[in-house]
Each structure stands twice: as structure tokens, then as C-alpha cells.
Amino acid sequence: METISSKTLGGLALVAVTAVAPVVWGSTYAVTHLYLPADRPLFAGVMRILPVGLLMLLWHRRLPRGSWWWRSVVLGTLTMGLFVALLFVAATRLPSGLGSTMTAIAPLMTMVLAWTFLRERSTPATVVASLVGALGVLLLVVEGGYEGGVDPIGVLASVGAVASASTGFVLTKRWATDESVIVVTTWQLVAGGLVLLPFAFLVEGPPPQLAASGWLALAYLGLIGSGVAYVAWFQGLASMSAGAVAVIGLLNPVAGTLLGVALLGEPFGPVHLLGMGLVLGSVVLAQPRARAALAKVRRARPVSTRHTVDACPSTTSP
């Protein structure tokens, strides 16, 4: 039987590593609803990115050089500071599943930005995948059954978070550097946290009193939701097209919806299941290496019994 090459396995592993980010980010809404105060989104944003960024900086001790000082501020503001501020505003105003489903617009937005800044043309398969994924996300929203209507400020904040992050991700890919993904991620975490910090104090005042569960939630969102997730995401962004990576981001609403159902009792039905299936299918369709691996598996079917008998010498023949 034909085996899948190590190069293909590496491609599939890269997709799996990149997928860690949106799956973890999808948990932000449920964790915020359960453990963090609804009136302190900027505080939550700062705590999610600045402490872990400082810890990573102390670990590798590499500061930006030259143009990367201002680039880190720009990217940190877009991908970290502004993004997490709007994300937590959305998380406090929208149900878990609905909040995360707003990422449906991310792939198409990222493809347009990638063409604008990188002249990166998306393949037809990636465009189709983004549309299929968006349809799946739409099914999750339409069948939400959320009581009390939808908060327009929460929706606008969620869309703004997607736009900010998509722009930052494309610029990160354009301003490629020889530094490691961990180092560049650190610079953005620190810069974004420092930009957001004064706004948090001016708008919300001193840090609130939190229970132990609240601090544990912030530790999870910082260490895993930012440290691990952003490194995984930028690793994928450095190795794949921006559009293909953005489609992987549609796993965010899948994770958000499942956690909303499991932890918050949000509704779930057959249409949700269909929507999730479309999203998962779109993620596979958008990845050239994943499509190649599936094609190899189909071509590597066992040889038929008839051919096997014909190929072997008969023990009864003279």
C-alpha cells in the first residue's frame, strides 16, 4: 500500500497546530460569561495579553530592532490590544455561540486584505471553502434561538474585532522577519498590552476584586488563549496562505457553540450539527495539503483479490 509522505504529514500537522488557536479562542466567550465581570472588558483584555507577553519577553530576552519597534506597536494594537478589547466587549454582550459565529466574515475579509497588501491570490477551492464555511456559521446563528434579541453593540464589537485582527494578521505576513514566531508574537503581546493599559485605567478604573476562579480564568486566557494560541496561529500564517489560515479560524464558532451548549445551556439542534459539518468540511477543503493527503488515501486502496491471485504463483500448477 502507498504510504503518505513525511512532507504531507507535516502539512497535516501544521493544519492541526494552527487549529489550536481558533478552538481555544472559541472558549473565550464561555469563560468570560462564567468567571469574569461583565463591566470590565478592557481589564480582561490587558490581563489576557500583557502578563504572558512580559513572561515570554523575560524568557527569550530579545527586543525589537530598527523598524520593528513601530511595526510591533502597529501589529500589537491590531492583533492584540484593539482586538481583545472589542472581543471582550462582544463576549460580555453576546451569547457564547453567537459571539464566536461572527468570525464567518474573517476568511473573505482576509482574502481581500491579502490581495490588497500581499497580491496573494486565493485559489478557487479556498474561496469556495470560505463560502461553505460562512453558510455553516450562518446556520449556527439563524438557529440560535437566543432570547431577548441580539445586542447591536456586541455585534459591531465582534465585527470590529475580526476586522482588526484580519488586518494585523495580513500585515504580520507582509512584514516577515528572520526572528522566530515566538519572538514576534511576544513583541505584539507586550505592545498591544501597553497600548491598551492606559485606556483600561481611564475608562474602568482600578482592577476589580476577583474570586480565585476569575484569576484562574485570566491565567487560562493569557497562557493558553494568548501565549499558546497566538504562537500556533502565527506559525500557520508563516507557512500557509492567509486565506487558508483564515478558513481554519472558522473552527472558532464550532468551539464556541459547543462550549456554550455544554457550559451555558445554549440551544443546539440538527441545523447546528449541519452547520458544524459544513464548517469542518470547509476547513479541509481550504487546505491544499489536506486535499492532497485525502487524494493519496483514496489512491492507496488495497489491490483487489483477483489481481493478488493472478500475481502469485499457483501451488497447484505443474
C-alpha positions in Angstrom: 0.0 0.0 0.0 1.2 3.5 -0.8 2.1 5.5 2.3 1.7 9.2 2.9 5.0 11.0 2.7 6.5 12.8 5.7 6.0 16.1 3.9 2.3 15.5 3.7 2.1 14.5 7.3 4.0 17.7 8.2 1.4 19.7 6.3 -1.5 18.0 8.1 0.3 18.5 11.4 0.7 22.2 10.6 -3.1 22.5 10.0 -3.7 20.7 13.3 -1.3 23.1 15.2 -2.9 26.1 13.6 -6.3 24.9 14.5 -5.4 25.0 18.2 -5.8 28.8 18.1 -9.4 29.2 16.9 -10.5 26.3 19.1 -9.0 27.9 22.2 -10.3 31.4 21.2 -13.8 29.9 20.9 -13.7 29.2 24.6 -13.2 32.9 25.4 -17.0 33.6 25.4 -18.0 30.9 27.7 -15.1 31.6 30.1 -15.9 35.3 30.2 -19.6 34.7 30.8 -18.9 32.3 33.6 -16.0 33.8 35.5 -15.3 37.4 34.6 -17.2 40.7 35.4 -19.3 41.9 32.5 -18.3 45.6 33.1 -14.5 45.2 32.8 -13.8 44.1 29.2 -10.6 46.3 28.9 -9.2 45.0 32.2 -9.8 41.4 30.9 -8.1 42.3 27.6 -5.0 43.7 29.3 -4.7 40.7 31.6 -5.1 38.4 28.7 -2.1 39.7 26.7 0.3 41.8 28.8 1.4 39.4 31.6 2.0 36.5 29.3 3.9 38.8 26.9 6.2 40.0 29.6 6.8 36.4 30.8 7.8 35.4 27.2 10.0 38.5 26.9 11.8 37.6 30.1 12.3 34.1 28.7 13.9 34.9 25.4 15.1 38.4 26.1 15.0 39.7 22.5 13.9 43.3 21.9 12.8 44.7 18.5 15.4 46.3 16.3 15.0 49.1 13.7 11.6 49.3 12.1 10.3 46.5 14.3 9.8 49.0 17.1 6.9 50.8 15.3 5.8 47.7 13.5 5.4 45.9 16.8 3.2 48.7 18.1 1.0 48.7 14.9 0.7 44.9 14.9 0.2 44.7 18.6 -2.6 47.2 18.5 -4.4 45.5 15.7 -3.9 41.8 16.6 -3.8 42.2 20.4 -4.9 45.4 22.0 -7.8 46.6 19.9 -8.8 43.0 19.0 -9.0 41.7 22.6 -10.8 44.9 23.8 -13.5 44.5 21.2 -13.5 40.7 21.7 -14.3 41.1 25.4 -17.0 43.8 24.7 -18.6 41.2 22.4 -18.1 38.4 24.9 -20.0 40.3 27.6 -22.9 41.3 25.3 -23.4 38.3 23.1 -24.2 34.6 23.9 -21.2 32.3 23.6 -22.3 30.6 20.3 -23.5 33.8 18.6 -20.4 35.8 19.6 -18.0 33.3 18.1 -20.0 32.9 14.9 -19.3 36.4 13.8 -15.9 35.1 12.6 -17.7 33.9 9.5 -16.7 37.1 7.7 -13.0 36.6 8.6 -11.9 34.4 5.6 -13.4 36.6 2.9 -12.1 39.8 4.7 -8.6 38.3 5.0 -8.6 37.2 1.3 -9.4 40.8 0.2 -6.7 42.2 2.5 -4.2 39.6 1.4 -4.8 40.5 -2.2 -4.5 44.2 -1.4 -1.3 44.1 0.7 0.4 40.9 -0.5 -1.0 40.4 -4.0 -1.9 36.9 -2.8 -4.5 35.3 -5.0 -6.7 32.8 -3.3 -7.4 29.5 -5.1 -11.0 28.7 -6.2 -11.0 25.9 -3.6 -10.2 28.4 -0.8 -12.9 30.8 -1.9 -15.5 28.0 -2.1 -14.4 26.8 1.3 -14.8 30.3 2.8 -18.4 30.5 1.4 -19.3 27.0 2.6 -17.9 27.8 6.0 -19.8 31.1 6.1 -23.0 29.2 5.3 -22.3 26.8 8.1 -21.7 29.7 10.5 -24.9 31.3 9.3 -26.9 28.2 10.2 -25.5 28.4 13.7 -26.7 32.0 14.0 -30.1 31.6 12.4 -30.9 28.6 14.6 -29.6 30.2 17.7 -32.9 30.8 19.4 -31.4 33.4 21.6 -33.9 35.2 23.9 -34.1 38.9 24.2 -32.8 39.6 20.7 -29.2 40.4 19.7 -27.2 43.3 21.2 -26.1 45.5 18.2 -23.2 46.9 20.1 -22.0 43.4 20.7 -22.3 42.5 17.0 -20.4 45.7 16.0 -17.7 44.9 18.5 -17.4 41.4 17.2 -17.1 42.5 13.6 -14.6 45.2 14.6 -12.5 42.6 16.4 -12.5 40.4 13.2 -11.5 43.4 11.0 -8.7 44.5 13.3 -7.2 41.0 13.7 -7.5 40.2 10.0 -5.6 43.4 9.1 -3.0 42.7 11.7 -2.5 39.1 10.5 -2.0 40.1 6.9 0.5 42.8 7.8 2.3 40.3 10.0 2.7 38.1 7.0 3.8 41.0 4.8 6.4 42.2 7.3 8.1 38.8 7.5 11.2 38.7 9.6 14.1 36.3 10.4 13.1 36.2 14.0 11.2 33.2 15.4 7.4 33.1 15.6 7.6 33.2 19.4 9.7 36.3 19.4 7.4 38.2 17.0 4.4 37.1 19.0 6.0 38.3 22.2 6.6 41.8 20.8 2.9 42.1 19.7 1.6 40.8 23.0 3.7 43.4 25.0 3.0 46.3 22.6 -0.7 45.6 22.5 -1.0 45.3 26.3 0.9 48.5 26.9 -1.3 50.3 24.4 -4.5 49.0 26.0 -3.4 49.5 29.6 -3.9 53.3 30.0 -7.4 53.1 28.3 -8.4 50.3 30.8 -7.4 52.6 33.8 -9.1 55.7 32.3 -12.3 54.0 31.3 -12.7 51.3 34.0 -10.6 52.5 36.9 -8.5 50.2 39.2 -8.6 46.4 38.8 -11.7 44.8 40.2 -11.9 42.3 43.1 -12.0 38.8 41.6 -12.6 35.4 43.1 -10.0 32.7 42.7 -12.0 31.3 39.7 -11.7 34.7 38.0 -7.9 34.8 38.3 -7.7 31.2 37.1 -9.8 32.1 34.1 -7.5 35.0 33.3 -4.5 32.7 33.7 -6.0 30.3 31.2 -6.9 33.1 28.7 -3.4 34.5 29.0 -1.2 31.5 29.0 -3.3 29.3 26.6 -5.6 31.7 24.9 -2.8 34.2 24.0 0.6 32.6 24.6 0.0 29.2 23.1 -2.8 30.1 20.6 -1.0 33.1 19.0 2.2 31.2 18.5 0.3 28.4 16.9 -1.7 30.8 14.7 1.4 32.8 13.5 3.2 29.5 12.8 0.4 28.6 10.4 0.3 32.1 9.0 4.0 31.9 8.2 3.7 28.7 6.3 0.3 28.8 4.6 -1.7 31.4 2.6 -3.6 33.9 4.6 -6.9 32.8 3.2 -6.3 29.1 4.0 -5.4 30.1 7.6 -8.5 32.3 7.9 -10.7 29.4 7.0 -9.2 27.4 9.8 -10.3 30.2 12.0 -13.9 29.1 11.4 -13.3 26.4 14.0 -13.8 29.3 16.5 -17.6 29.2 16.3 -17.7 25.5 16.4 -15.8 25.5 19.7 -17.8 28.5 21.0 -21.1 26.9 20.2 -20.2 23.5 21.7 -18.9 25.2 24.9 -22.0 27.4 25.0 -24.2 24.3 24.9 -22.1 22.4 27.4 -21.4 25.1 30.0 -24.1 27.7 29.5 -27.1 25.7 28.3 -27.4 27.4 25.0 -29.7 25.8 22.4 -28.4 23.1 19.9 -30.3 21.1 17.3 -29.9 19.3 13.9 -29.4 22.5 12.0 -26.5 23.4 14.3 -25.0 20.0 13.6 -25.3 20.6 9.8 -23.7 24.0 10.2 -20.7 22.5 12.1 -20.3 19.8 9.4 -20.1 22.5 6.7 -17.6 24.4 8.7 -15.4 21.4 9.3 -15.6 20.4 5.6 -14.6 23.9 4.6 -11.5 23.7 6.8 -10.4 20.6 5.0 -11.3 21.9 1.5 -9.2 25.1 2.1 -6.0 23.2 2.8 -4.1 22.0 -0.3 -2.0 19.6 1.7 -5.1 18.1 3.4 -6.7 17.7 0.0 -3.6 16.0 -1.3 -3.4 13.7 1.7 -7.1 12.6 1.2 -6.4 12.1 -2.5 -3.4 9.9 -1.7 -5.5 7.9 0.8 -8.1 7.3 -1.9 -5.5 6.2 -4.4 -3.8 3.9 -1.9 -6.8 1.5 -1.7 -5.7 -2.2 -1.3 -5.2 -4.2 -4.5 -8.2 -6.4 -5.4 -8.2 -10.1 -4.6 -8.3 -11.0 -8.2 -5.2 -9.2 -9.0 -3.4 -10.6 -5.9 -4.2 -14.2 -7.0 -3.0 -13.5 -10.6 0.2 -12.0 -9.3 1.1 -15.0 -7.1 2.4 -18.4 -8.4 -0.1 -21.1 -8.1 0.9 -24.0 -5.9 -1.2 -26.5 -7.9 0.1 -25.7 -11.3 2.6 -28.1 -12.9 
